[in-house]
Amino acid sequence: MATHNTIKSYNDYQRFLKSDKTALNIRCNNPIKSDNIMVLLTDPCWKFQKLLRKLEYWENCKKAKRRFSLCNYYIYMLRKKYQSMSISLGLTIPINVFDEGLAIVHYGSIVVSRHARIGKNCTIYSCVNIGGQGTAATIGDNCYLGPGAKIIADVEIGDNVKIGANSVVNKSFRDNNITIAGVPATIVKHEALA
């Protein structure tokens, strides 16, 4: 299972944003030239992800030691904006949980524990719950979390794993390149390596 990275510099921040854009299939910075102009201008998931990465950057890299500083005031304002947007979109996603390449496909009732660690290039749909009391899942790189998937407690999921819609994962699946589904989840398919 790959290591989990967080934003530790401005270059990391830019790399995370670029990876998130690629994961969401946003191909152009200029809305006038873009063939997917509505994503850049109106997509609330992309706006949320940009704010998530900005808050991670400021929290991890710019937080001042002094309690009252302009940096800390700006971070406070970012937190308030992030909290407001989280409530309006129904997303409970703490900072520093997802590695680069996050794709939130649709907003609405996504709950992720602050103890979870999710690798690169994760695609997550609505009504997903990753949580537990005091502990949470560790999920590898290139994972797909289908709509309504529930990942309960302290489990480990390998790389290149697809979790089917409405599955309940209550035990670890450390194998790579598999599809799991059902209640409780079981392996339904082993993917061939390309």
N, C-alpha and C positions, 0 to 999 in steps of 0.2 A: 504494500500500500504506500502511495506517495506521501511525502511530507506536506503539511499544511502551511501555506505562506500567508503573510499579512502585509499590508502596505507599510513600508519602513522608510520610504524616500519619495521625492517627487517623481522620479523615474518609474518607481513601482506604481504610483498612482496613475500615471499616464498609461502604463502597460496594462493595468487592470481595466481601465476605461476602454482601451482599444480591444482587449479580449472580450469584454462584455458586449461591445458593439458588434463584434464578429459573431458572437454566440446568438445575438438577437437578429442577425442578418441585416444589419444596418451598414450599407456599403459606402456612404458618402457623407461628408460633414456639411456640405452646402445644400440646404433644402431646395434651392432653385434647380440644381443639377440632379438632385436625387430622384430615383424612380420610386422610392418609397417615402415620399415627402410626409405623409401622415404620421409615420413612425417618429420622425425627427421632431415634428411640430406638436403632436398631440398625445403620443403614447404615454400613458401614466406610468407604466412599468419601467420604461427607459428613464423617465424623469426621476422616478424613485431610486433606480439603480445608480444614477449619477449622483444623487444626494447621498446615498449610502456610501459610495466610494469617497466622496468629498469629506464626509464626517469621519470616516476611517482615517483618511490622510491627516486631517487636523487633529484628531484625538491622538494618533500614534506619533506624529512628527512635530506638531506645533504647540502642544500643550505647555503652558508656562508653569514654572514652579511656584511663582507668586500667585496667590489666590485671586487678586484683583489685577487683571491685565487685559489689554485689548484682545489678545489672542483667546484668552479664556472666555471673555464676553462673546466673541464671535462664535466660539465652540458652543456656548450656551444657546445662542440664537439658532445655530445649525441643528442642535438637538431638538429644540422646540419645533422647528420647521419639519424635521424628520418625524417627530412624534405625531404631529398634525397630519402629515401625509400618510403615515402608517395607519392611523385610525380611519382616515377617509377611504383608503384602499383596502382595508381589512388585512393588512400585512403585519405580522409580528416577527420581525427579523432583526436580531441584534447585530451590532457591528462586529467585525473580525471573525465571522463564522464561515463565510463562503470565500473560497480562493477565487482566482481570476476566471473569467469565462462564464459567469453566471447568466442564465437566461430565465427570467421570470416571464413565462409565456402569457399568463393571465392573472390579474389581481383578484383577490377575494379569498379570505379565510385561509391564509398560509401562516402557520405557527411553527416557529423554530426556536428550540431552546438555546440559551446563551452558552451552554456547555457543548453543543454540537460542533463538529469539525467536518466541513465538507470540502472535497478536493476541487480540482480544476474542471471547468467545462460541465457544470451541472445544469441540467434542464429541469425546471420545477413548474408544475401546474397548480391550479387552484385546489383548495381544500386539502392540502398536504399538511401533515402534522409530524414534526420531528421533535420528540421530547421525552421527558421523564422527570422524575423527582430527584434533583441534584446531579444526575448524570444524563448523558445523551449520546446519540449515535456518532460514530466516526465513519464517514462515507468517502470512498475513494474517488479517483478521477473519472471523468467521462460517464457520469451516471445520469440516468433518466428517471425522474420520479413522477409517475403518472397521476392523473387527477384522483384525489381522495386517498392517496397512499398514507398509511400511518406507520411510522417507525417508532417503536416504543422502547424505552429504556436504553441501557448501555450496550448497544450492539455494534458490530463492525461489518461494513459492507465493502467488498472488494472493488477493483477498478472495472470499468466498462460493464456495469450492471444496470439492467433495466428492471424497474419495479412497476408492475402492472397497476392499473386503475383499481382503487378501493382495496388494495392489498393491505394486510396487517402483518408487519414484520416484527416478530418478538424474539428472534434469535439471530445470531451472527451468520452471515454468508460471506466467508473470506475468499471464496473462489472468484476468479476474474472471468469476464466474458460470459455471463449467464443472464437469464431472464427469470425473475421470480414473480410469483403471483399467488393469490388466494388468501383465505382466512382460516388458519394462519398461513403465511407465505411459505411456499415450497419451490424448489427449482423446477421450472417447466421446460427450459431449453438451455443447452450449452451452445454458445456461438463458436463457430470455427474461426480461427485466427486468419486474418487477411494477409 
